[in-house]
């Protein structure tokens, strides 16, 4: 089914044309829809109890396995095989063969740290033993999730069930999701945020915050380089066809090996090894070297990075656990509050440290770095002030670099009655005003574990309060405009004329990721936590806002995204994060047809894949074609032309054009080419077909394309008016754009353009 109808018409009447095909989404039926609620709850409770038993069994088994093998070798192999993802020369991420993820290795690290140094096993795990541990980790995590199904039985009403669902969303995200941004951008954000605080950290712990960031960036780079070099060496051995060739090749690329090639060749031949099995043994033996890639000395690091050894040692000690330190840790907390999140290093002795997951630091950079100054109240206050100023500055820079308007005001103070308010940013783009509120509050770990009171507090501070504030200011402006007040003090304080504002957008920006809940605040409505009169505003993570403004090329695209994003926040049920929404926008322009108001939930997970691959490739120094909004060249050229000419209310016209789906743009152009051929032949005939109309299904704006000749250009406004009148007769459109093209002139992309409003008495 088409999301719009495309019609080809005469001056007075039109006839139906073929419909275009919009995006197709499959909606899954609830498999439990016909099961009585009480029986379903009882069944889920029983399943949860079974998973709880399975969890205990798996956890005991995993702890025994971890205790049985040399922990640094175990962590090294798991990290290398589970966490290192390859990439093709064209920048495509290679699909991983395994389901092992960073959280799984974090659990193994915490379990290994329960044993003191003198009780650690000495023997490395063999490949089959390593596989056994590997195979325990995923079902263990799943059992931890599903054992909480017993809670469903206790949820007696809609609000309780909604709260439980919200808690599980938070817990699932906290347990398994680690990236709040693309790697290089996370580093840049961390450096920019903490750079002014370096002297504070130097006084508190001995080295600056950016030095700590640099250490972990170095550990990531060094481990990647060493691992890549290691397996590049083994490639030549893998290509060998005989036992003798493979062994000699192994000794050649690793000349420090003990013994001689002849001794090893004789051993393999005596025991009837095949060439394939020889390489497996060589590979397993080479893995004994892996832990060296993740081990470093504080003294060497201080020399390499030019840091005080004393200060560095203090910092590293604060960021590490020694073996045995987690002996009394609560095992259940390893999934939703793993101590290694805040201390990612393993301290082997006073000078030697091990870190096989250095990227873990960047997953938890904010709580790690704030935790280092936790005991100093003044330092923490300074840190939180810096978060606020940083977020406001970043939000302004991203928006200003994206729109380049000269009409804006920051930290705008205004009054409503006796109350004084401050709006972080007012930014005018043509006839649009964007009201921006930036909230830098940090998300606490208890909230991420699903603690109800902490969750509710953060939701109020980061989602409800800023949206209510921007709504309050929007209502004030609309009231001033409608009542025609010219004496309100706000008018003299604003650097622009509010009479020229026809559309208002509201936007909330945060620094911390709240388990992607910020991407759909409306989903919280059934919890009972949102006020009855609450009108949500899009709440976007600052790192995501930067990506949105980079990916979308033009001002109209950026505006259209924010406008439609606001509408989806209000009308659409979906599951996904902000970059999934961006991926959906690039594919559809957010033109979803009837599904937008169907009440069905759209699952958008993995819609961000093209964006992810683009930025991951950039992090690796590989240039790929940037993902772009699907739109025809003619359409893009029209709204680019409007912006360049600064046509009155060009932004609104461009947004109207972007409300037309890509398929309809294509069909309209094909039909318009046919119309042009007809006009060339029959322009003298009264009532000749000279236009194509694209009608919206939802009462939004219509777009019509008109062709005329130089000889009848004096009638172009008559044609345009008739075309608009017919549009209002045949559709529910509230406005109609008519784009006229003089086919005898080279007035690309158009010759004349008009916007018509539906008559008030229609």
C-alpha positions in Angstrom: 0.0 0.0 0.0 1.2 3.5 -0.7 1.7 6.0 2.1 0.4 8.6 -0.3 -1.4 8.6 -3.7 0.4 10.2 -6.7 -2.0 11.7 -9.2 -1.5 13.0 -12.7 -4.0 15.6 -13.6 -5.5 18.2 -16.0 -6.0 21.8 -15.0 -9.3 20.9 -13.3 -9.5 17.2 -12.8 -7.1 14.3 -12.0 -7.0 10.6 -12.5 -5.5 8.0 -10.1 -2.0 6.6 -10.9 -0.1 3.6 -9.7 0.6 3.7 -5.9 4.2 3.6 -4.6 5.4 1.1 -2.1 6.5 2.4 1.4 8.6 0.7 4.0 7.3 -2.7 5.2 7.4 -3.6 8.9 6.4 -7.0 10.2 4.4 -6.9 13.4 4.6 -10.1 15.5 1.5 -11.3 17.4 1.7 -11.8 21.1 2.1 -15.6 21.5 0.5 -15.4 25.0 -2.5 -13.3 23.9 -5.0 -16.1 24.4 -3.5 -17.4 27.7 -5.5 -16.4 30.8 -3.4 -13.8 32.8 -3.4 -15.8 36.0 -2.2 -19.0 34.3 0.4 -17.0 32.4 1.7 -15.4 35.6 1.9 -18.8 37.3 3.7 -20.3 34.3 6.2 -17.5 34.2 6.8 -17.8 38.0 7.5 -21.5 37.6 9.9 -20.8 34.7 11.7 -18.2 36.8 12.1 -20.7 39.6 13.6 -23.2 37.2 16.0 -20.6 35.8 17.1 -19.7 39.4 18.1 -23.3 40.0 19.9 -23.4 36.6 21.7 -20.2 37.5 23.1 -21.6 40.8 24.3 -24.7 39.0 26.0 -22.8 36.1 27.6 -20.3 38.5 29.1 -23.0 40.7 30.4 -24.7 37.6 31.9 -21.5 36.2 33.6 -20.6 39.5 35.2 -24.1 39.7 36.4 -23.9 36.1 37.9 -20.4 36.7 39.6 -21.6 39.8 41.2 -24.5 37.9 43.3 -22.5 35.4 45.9 -19.8 35.3 43.7 -16.7 35.4 45.8 -14.2 33.3 46.1 -16.7 30.4 42.4 -17.5 30.7 41.4 -13.8 30.6 43.8 -13.1 27.7 42.5 -15.9 25.5 38.8 -15.0 26.2 39.5 -11.3 25.5 41.4 -12.0 22.2 38.9 -14.5 20.8 35.8 -12.9 22.1 36.3 -9.2 22.0 38.6 -8.5 19.0 36.5 -7.9 15.9 38.1 -7.8 12.4 37.3 -5.5 9.6 37.6 -5.8 5.8 39.7 -3.5 3.7 36.5 -1.7 2.6 35.5 -1.0 6.2 32.9 -3.7 6.7 32.9 -5.2 10.2 33.5 -8.9 10.1 30.7 -11.0 11.7 31.9 -12.6 14.9 31.7 -16.4 15.1 31.1 -16.3 18.8 28.5 -14.8 21.1 31.1 -13.9 23.8 30.8 -10.3 24.8 32.7 -7.9 27.1 30.3 -8.4 30.1 31.1 -12.1 30.0 34.8 -11.6 30.3 34.2 -9.0 33.1 32.5 -11.7 35.1 35.4 -14.1 34.7 37.8 -11.3 35.8 35.8 -10.7 38.9 35.6 -14.5 39.7 39.4 -14.8 39.2 39.9 -11.9 41.7 38.2 -13.8 44.5 41.2 -16.1 44.9 44.4 -14.8 46.6 47.7 -14.9 44.7 49.1 -17.9 46.5 46.1 -20.1 45.7 46.0 -19.3 42.0 46.1 -22.3 39.6 49.3 -22.5 37.5 48.2 -24.5 34.5 46.8 -22.8 31.4 43.5 -24.1 30.1 43.6 -26.3 27.0 41.4 -25.4 24.0 38.7 -27.8 25.0 38.7 -26.5 28.6 38.6 -23.0 27.4 35.6 -23.9 25.2 33.8 -25.3 28.2 34.2 -22.0 30.1 33.1 -20.1 27.0 30.0 -22.2 26.6 28.9 -21.5 30.2 29.0 -17.7 30.0 26.0 -17.0 27.7 23.5 -19.4 29.3 24.6 -18.1 32.7 23.7 -14.5 31.7 20.4 -15.7 30.3 19.6 -17.6 33.5 20.3 -14.5 35.5 17.8 -12.6 33.4 15.1 -15.1 33.3 15.2 -16.1 37.0 13.5 -12.8 37.7 10.4 -14.0 35.9 9.1 -14.9 39.4 8.4 -11.2 39.9 5.6 -11.3 37.3 3.3 -13.1 39.7 3.6 -10.2 42.2 2.7 -7.5 39.6 -1.0 -7.0 40.2 -1.8 -3.9 38.1 -0.7 -2.0 35.0 1.6 0.4 36.9 3.4 -2.4 38.7 3.8 -4.3 35.4 5.1 -1.2 33.7 7.6 -0.6 36.4 8.8 -4.2 36.3 9.2 -3.9 32.5 11.2 -0.6 32.9 13.4 -2.2 35.6 14.1 -5.1 33.3 15.0 -2.8 30.4 17.5 -1.0 32.6 18.9 -4.2 34.0 19.3 -5.8 30.6 21.1 -2.7 29.3 23.3 -2.4 32.4 24.2 -6.1 32.2 25.1 -6.4 28.5 25.5 -3.0 26.8 28.8 -1.1 27.1 29.1 1.5 24.4 27.5 4.9 24.8 29.3 6.3 21.8 31.8 5.4 19.1 35.3 4.8 20.5 37.3 7.7 19.2 34.4 10.1 20.0 34.1 8.8 23.5 37.8 9.5 24.0 37.4 13.0 22.5 34.3 13.8 24.8 36.2 12.5 27.8 39.3 14.6 27.1 37.3 17.7 26.4 35.2 17.3 29.6 38.0 16.5 31.9 40.8 18.6 30.5 40.0 21.7 32.6 40.0 19.5 35.7 43.5 18.1 35.3 45.0 20.3 38.0 42.3 19.1 40.4 43.1 15.5 39.7 46.8 16.1 40.0 46.3 17.5 43.5 44.0 14.7 44.5 45.7 11.6 43.0 49.0 12.7 41.5 48.2 12.8 37.8 45.7 14.5 35.6 42.4 13.0 34.4 43.5 13.3 30.8 46.7 11.4 31.6 44.5 8.5 32.9 42.5 8.7 29.7 45.7 8.6 27.7 47.0 5.5 29.7 43.9 3.5 28.8 43.9 4.7 25.2 47.6 3.5 25.0 46.6 0.1 26.5 43.9 -0.3 23.9 46.2 0.7 21.0 49.1 -1.4 22.3 47.1 -4.6 22.9 45.5 -4.3 19.4 48.9 -3.8 17.8 50.5 -6.7 19.6 47.6 -9.1 19.0 47.5 -8.1 15.3 51.2 -8.6 14.9 51.0 -11.9 16.7 48.4 -13.4 14.3 50.1 -11.9 11.3 53.1 -13.9 12.2 51.0 -17.1 12.5 49.5 -16.6 9.1 52.7 -17.7 7.4 52.8 -20.8 9.6 49.1 -21.5 8.8 50.0 -21.6 5.1 52.6 -24.4 5.6 51.8 -27.7 4.0 54.0 -30.1 6.0 54.9 -30.7 9.6 58.6 -29.8 9.0 57.7 -26.6 7.2 55.2 -25.5 9.9 57.6 -26.1 12.8 60.5 -24.3 11.1 58.1 -21.5 10.2 57.0 -21.2 13.8 60.6 -21.0 15.1 61.4 -18.4 12.4 58.6 -16.0 13.4 59.2 -16.6 17.1 63.0 -17.0 17.4 63.0 -16.9 21.3 61.2 -20.3 21.5 62.9 -23.0 23.8 64.4 -26.1 22.2 65.1 -26.7 18.6 62.8 -27.2 15.5 64.3 -30.7 15.0 63.2 -31.8 18.5 59.7 -30.6 18.0 59.5 -32.1 14.4 60.6 -35.5 15.8 58.0 -35.3 18.5 55.2 -34.7 16.1 56.3 -37.4 13.7 56.7 -39.9 16.4 53.2 -39.3 17.6 51.7 -39.4 14.1 50.4 -35.8 14.1 48.8 -34.5 10.9 49.8 -31.1 9.4 46.4 -29.7 10.5 46.7 -30.9 14.1 50.3 -29.6 14.2 49.0 -26.1 13.5 46.3 -26.4 16.2 49.1 -27.3 18.7 51.2 -24.4 17.5 48.3 -22.0 17.8 47.5 -23.2 21.3 51.1 -22.9 22.4 51.4 -19.4 20.9 48.5 -18.3 23.1 50.8 -18.6 26.1 52.3 -15.3 24.9 49.0 -13.4 24.9 49.1 -12.4 28.6 52.3 -10.5 27.9 50.4 -8.2 25.6 48.1 -7.1 28.4 50.8 -6.8 31.2 52.7 -3.6 31.9 55.0 -2.1 34.5 54.2 1.2 36.2 57.8 2.3 35.9 57.9 1.7 32.1 54.6 3.4 31.7 55.8 6.5 33.6 58.8 6.8 31.3 56.8 6.2 28.2 54.1 8.7 29.1 56.3 11.2 30.9 54.5 10.9 34.2 55.6 11.0 37.8 56.1 7.4 38.9 54.7 8.2 42.4 51.6 9.9 41.0 51.1 7.1 38.4 51.5 4.4 41.0 48.9 6.1 43.2 46.4 6.3 40.3 47.0 2.7 39.1 46.6 1.4 42.6 43.2 3.3 42.9 42.1 1.7 39.5 43.0 -1.9 40.3 42.2 -4.9 42.4 44.8 -7.5 43.6 44.0 -11.2 43.6 41.9 -12.0 46.7 40.3 -8.5 46.9 36.9 -9.7 45.8 36.8 -12.8 48.1 33.8 -11.5 49.9 32.0 -9.9 47.0 28.3 -10.7 46.4 28.2 -13.0 43.3 24.8 -11.7 42.2 26.2 -8.2 42.0 28.7 -9.2 39.4 26.0 -8.9 36.7 24.5 -5.4 37.6 27.3 -3.9 39.7 30.6 -5.6 39.0 33.4 -4.1 41.0 35.8 -4.4 38.1 33.7 -1.7 36.2 35.3 0.9 38.4 38.7 -0.8 38.8 39.5 -2.4 35.4 43.2 -3.2 36.2 44.6 -6.3 38.0 47.5 -5.5 40.3 50.0 -8.3 40.2 52.6 -6.6 42.4 53.6 -3.0 43.3 55.0 -2.3 39.8 53.1 -4.8 37.5 49.6 -4.6 36.2 47.4 -6.6 33.9 44.5 -5.4 31.8 42.9 -7.5 29.1 39.8 -5.3 28.7 41.3 -1.8 28.6 38.2 -0.6 26.7 36.2 -1.2 29.8 37.6 2.1 31.1 35.8 4.0 28.4 32.5 2.2 29.0 32.5 3.5 32.6 34.8 6.6 32.2 32.5 9.0 34.0 31.9 7.0 37.2 35.5 5.8 37.2 37.0 9.3 37.1 34.4 10.9 39.4 35.0 8.0 41.8 38.7 8.9 42.1 37.7 12.2 43.8 34.7 10.9 45.6 36.1 11.7 49.0 36.6 15.4 48.2 33.4 17.4 48.3 34.8 20.5 46.8 36.4 18.6 44.0 33.1 16.8 43.2 31.2 20.1 43.2 33.7 21.4 40.7 33.4 18.3 38.6 29.6 18.6 38.4 29.8 22.3 37.5 32.1 21.3 34.7 29.7 18.7 33.5 27.0 21.4 33.2 29.1 24.0 31.4 30.6 21.4 29.1 27.1 20.0 28.1 25.7 23.5 27.4 28.8 24.5 25.4 28.8 21.2 23.4 25.0 21.5 22.7 25.4 25.0 21.4 28.4 24.2 19.3 26.8 21.2 17.6 23.5 23.1 16.9 25.3 26.3 15.8 27.8 24.5 13.5 24.8 22.6 12.0 22.5 25.6 11.4 24.8 28.7 11.3 22.1 31.1 12.3 23.0 34.5 13.8 19.7 34.6 15.8 20.2 32.9 19.1 20.5 33.6 22.8 22.1 31.4 25.5 21.1 31.3 29.2 18.0 33.3 28.6 16.3 34.4 31.8 12.6 35.1 31.9 9.7 35.3 34.3 6.3 33.7 34.7 4.5 35.5 37.6 7.0 35.7 40.4 9.0 32.7 39.3 12.3 33.2 37.4 13.4 30.6 34.8 16.5 30.2 32.6 16.4 28.5 29.2 19.8 27.1 28.2 19.5 28.0 24.5 17.0 29.6 22.1 18.0 29.1 18.5 16.1 30.6 15.6 16.4 29.0 12.1 14.3 30.9 9.6 10.7 30.6 11.0 11.6 27.9 13.5 12.5 28.4 17.1 14.4 25.6 18.9 14.1 25.7 22.7 17.0 23.7 24.1 17.4 22.4 27.7 20.6 20.7 28.6 20.7 18.5 31.7 24.1 17.1 32.9 22.9 15.1 35.9 24.8 11.8 36.3 23.0 8.5 36.3 23.7 6.5 39.5 24.5 2.8 39.4 21.6 2.0 41.7 19.2 3.5 39.1 20.9 1.5 36.3 20.3 -1.6 38.5 16.6 -0.8 38.7 16.2 0.9 42.1 12.7 2.5 41.8 13.3 5.7 43.8 16.6 6.4 42.1 15.0 5.7 38.7 12.1 8.0 39.4 14.4 10.8 40.6 16.5 10.7 37.5 13.5 10.5 35.2 12.1 13.6 36.8 15.4 15.5 36.8 16.5 14.6 33.3 13.3 14.0 31.3 10.3 15.6 33.0 11.7 18.8 34.4 13.5 20.0 31.2 10.5 19.1 29.0 8.1 20.9 31.3 10.4 24.0 31.3 10.6 24.2 27.5 6.9 23.6 27.3 6.2 26.4 29.7 8.3 28.8 27.6 6.7 27.6 24.4 3.2 28.3 25.9 4.3 31.7 27.0 5.5 32.7 23.5 2.4 31.4 21.9 0.2 33.3 24.4 2.1 36.5 23.7 1.7 36.0 20.0 -2.0 35.1 20.1 -2.9 38.0 22.5 -0.8 40.5 20.6 1.0 41.7 23.7 3.8 44.1 22.8 4.7 45.2 26.3 5.9 41.9 27.7 9.5 42.3 28.9 10.5 39.1 27.2 10.1 40.9 23.8 12.8 43.4 24.4 15.2 40.8 25.7 14.9 38.5 22.7 17.3 39.1 19.8 14.7 38.3 17.2 11.1 39.2 16.3 8.7 36.5 17.6 6.2 37.5 14.9 8.5 35.8 12.5 8.4 32.5 14.4 5.8 30.2 13.0 7.0 26.8 14.4 8.5 25.9 17.8 10.6 22.8 18.5 11.6 21.6 21.9 14.7 19.6 22.6 16.3 18.2 25.8 19.9 17.1 25.8 21.7 14.8 28.3 25.3 13.8 29.0 24.7 10.3 30.4 23.0 7.4 28.7 20.1 6.2 30.8 19.9 2.8 29.2 18.4 4.4 26.0 15.2 5.3 27.9 15.8 8.9 26.9 15.1 7.9 23.3 11.4 7.3 24.1 10.2 9.1 27.2 6.6 8.4 26.2 7.1 4.7 27.0 7.1 5.7 30.7 3.5 6.9 30.6 2.1 3.6 31.9 4.3 3.8 35.0 2.2 6.6 36.5 5.4 8.7 36.9 4.6 11.3 34.2 2.3 14.2 35.0 -1.1 14.2 33.4 -0.4 17.3 31.4 3.1 16.2 30.4 4.1 16.9 26.8 7.4 15.1 26.0 10.2 16.6 24.1 12.8 14.6 22.3 15.6 13.8 24.8 18.9 13.1 23.0 22.3 12.1 24.3 24.9 14.7 23.4 27.1 12.0 21.6 24.1 11.0 19.5 23.2 14.6 18.7 26.7 15.1 17.2 26.2 12.0 15.0 22.8 13.2 13.8 24.1 16.6 12.8 27.1 15.0 11.0 25.1 12.4 9.1 22.3 14.7 8.0 23.8 17.0 5.3 21.5 19.9 5.1 19.7 22.3 7.4 16.2 21.1 6.1 17.1 17.5 6.9 18.2 18.4 10.4 15.1 20.4 11.0 12.9 17.7 9.5 14.5 15.0 11.7 13.9 17.0 14.9 10.3 17.9 13.9 9.3 14.3 13.0 11.3 13.0 16.0 9.1 15.2 18.2 6.0 13.8 16.6 7.1 10.3 17.0 7.9 10.9 20.6 4.2 11.8 21.0 2.5 9.3 18.6 4.8 6.3 17.9 5.4 3.1 19.9 8.9 1.8 19.3 11.8 0.0 20.8 15.3 1.3 19.9 17.9 3.9 20.6 18.5 7.3 19.0 20.8 5.9 16.3 18.2 3.2 15.4 15.8 6.1 14.9 18.4 7.9 12.8 18.8 4.7 10.7 15.0 4.5 10.3 15.0 8.2 9.2 17.7 7.6 6.6 15.7 4.7 5.1 12.2 6.3 5.3 12.5 10.0 6.1 10.2 9.0 9.0 7.4 8.7 6.5 5.8 5.6 7.9 2.2 5.9 6.6 -0.6 4.4 8.8 1.8 2.4 11.0 2.7 5.7 12.8 -0.8 5.9 14.4 -1.6 2.1 14.6 -0.6 1.7 18.2 1.6 -1.2 17.3 5.2 -1.2 18.6 8.0 -1.1 16.1 11.2 -2.9 16.9 14.0 -0.8 15.5 17.0 -2.7 16.9 19.9 -2.9 14.3 18.4 -0.1 12.2 21.7 1.8 13.1 23.9 -0.8 11.4 24.9 1.3 8.4 25.8 4.2 10.8 27.7 1.9 13.1 29.8 0.4 10.3 30.6 3.9 9.0 31.9 5.2 12.3 33.7 2.0 13.3 35.5 2.1 10.0 36.4 5.8 10.6 37.9 4.8 14.0 40.1 2.3 12.0 41.2 5.0 9.6 39.0 3.6 6.8 37.0 6.0 4.7 33.6 4.8 3.6 30.7 6.4 1.9 28.6 8.2 4.5 25.0 7.0 5.0 22.6 9.5 3.6 18.8 10.2 3.6 17.1 8.5 0.7 15.9 11.3 -1.5 16.0 12.1 -5.2 18.5 14.6 -6.5 15.8 16.9 -7.8 14.1 17.0 -4.4 17.4 17.8 -2.6 18.2 20.5 -5.2 14.9 22.2 -4.6 15.2 22.6 -0.9 18.9 23.5 -1.2 17.9 26.2 -3.7 15.3 27.5 -1.3 17.8 27.8 1.5 20.4 29.5 -0.6 17.9 32.1 -1.9 16.6 32.6 1.7 13.1 32.5 0.4 10.6 33.6 3.0 9.8 30.6 5.3 12.0 28.3 3.2 12.5 26.0 6.1 8.8 25.2 6.3 8.6 24.6 2.6 11.6 22.3 2.7 10.1 20.3 5.6 6.9 19.9 3.5 9.0 18.5 0.7 10.7 16.1 3.0 7.4 14.7 4.2 7.1 13.1 0.8 8.5 9.5 0.8 11.4 8.6 -1.5 9.3 6.2 -3.6 6.7 8.9 -4.2 9.4 11.3 -5.2 10.6 8.8 -7.8 7.1 8.1 -9.1 6.3 11.8 -9.2 9.4 12.5 -11.3 8.6 9.7 -13.7 5.0 10.9 -14.1 6.1 14.6 -14.3 8.4 13.7 -17.2 5.3 12.2 -19.0 3.4 15.4 -18.2 6.2 17.5 -19.7 6.0 15.6 -22.9 2.3 16.1 -23.0 2.5 19.8 -22.3 5.0 20.2 -25.2 2.4 18.7 -27.6 -0.9 19.9 -26.2 -0.3 23.1 -24.3 -2.7 25.0 -26.6 -5.6 22.7 -25.7 -7.8 23.9 -22.8 -7.8 21.4 -20.0 -4.6 19.6 -21.0 -2.8 17.4 -18.4 -0.1 19.7 -16.9 0.4 18.5 -13.4 1.2 15.7 -10.9 -0.2 15.8 -7.3 1.1 13.9 -4.3 -1.7 13.6 -1.7 -0.9 12.8 1.9 -3.1 10.3 3.8 -3.0 12.0 7.1 -4.1 15.6 6.5 -0.6 16.9 6.2 0.9 18.9 3.3 0.4 18.1 -0.4 3.0 18.7 -3.1 2.0 19.4 -6.8 4.2 19.7 -9.8 3.1 22.0 -12.6 4.6 22.2 -16.2 4.0 25.2 -18.4 5.5 26.8 -21.5 7.0 30.2 -22.2 4.0 30.9 -24.4 1.5 30.5 -21.6 3.6 31.5 -18.6 1.2 34.4 -18.0 -1.3 31.9 -16.8 1.0 30.1 -14.4 -0.6 31.6 -11.3 -4.0 30.7 -12.5 -2.8 27.1 -13.1 -1.2 27.1 -9.6 -4.4 28.4 -7.9 -6.6 25.9 -9.7 -4.2 23.1 -8.8 -4.3 24.0 -5.1 -8.1 24.3 -5.1 -8.4 20.8 -6.6 -5.9 19.4 -4.0 -8.1 20.8 -1.2 -11.2 19.3 -2.8 -9.7 15.8 -3.3 -7.6 15.4 -0.2 -7.4 16.3 3.5 -4.2 18.4 3.0 -4.0 21.5 5.1 -1.4 23.1 2.8 -0.3 22.7 -0.7 3.0 23.4 -2.4 2.9 24.0 -6.1 6.2 23.7 -7.9 6.1 25.2 -11.4 8.6 24.4 -14.1 8.9 26.4 -17.3 9.9 23.6 -19.7 11.3 26.1 -22.2 13.7 27.6 -19.7 16.7 26.2 -17.8 15.3 27.3 -14.5 16.5 24.3 -12.6 15.4 23.1 -10.1 12.1 25.1 -10.6 10.8 28.3 -12.1 8.1 29.3 -9.6 6.9 28.0 -6.3 3.9 28.8 -4.2 2.4 27.7 -0.9 -1.4 27.7 -0.5 -3.3 27.3 2.8 -6.6 25.5 2.9 -9.3 28.2 3.1 -10.6 28.7 6.6 -14.2 27.9 5.6 -13.3 24.5 4.1 
